[in-house]
Amino acid sequence: MPIVERFIAVYKLWDEFRDDFPKKTRYTLGEKIDEYFIQIIELLFIASYLVKQEKIPYLRRASVKLDSLKLFLRISWELKVLDNKKFILLSEHLDEMGKMLGGWERQLTKTSAY
């Protein structure tokens, strides 16, 4: 499954969890997390249509946003807005996505170095 499709699948999972957020944090922290998911999906979608040398900046931006997304998910877990099971499930998926993203970027930088 391509990385964009995998991120969409994880976003759907997140979307189910977001409804469990208390109203107090749903429209602040929940919206921030949602925004990062959407931005990452958009960056990866755009990168998938670009030529090799133009993809790298989009992948790097997506990687930074992924790290920010993980940070905000951790904050929601520390605030006990997201329970352990949901946090672990999302974290495992996002770690896998990070590896895929890093692999894609390494492959592109390796081929553009020649």
Helices and strands as residue ranges (DSSP letters): H 3-18, H 23-25, I 26-30, H 31-49, H 52-78, H 84-112
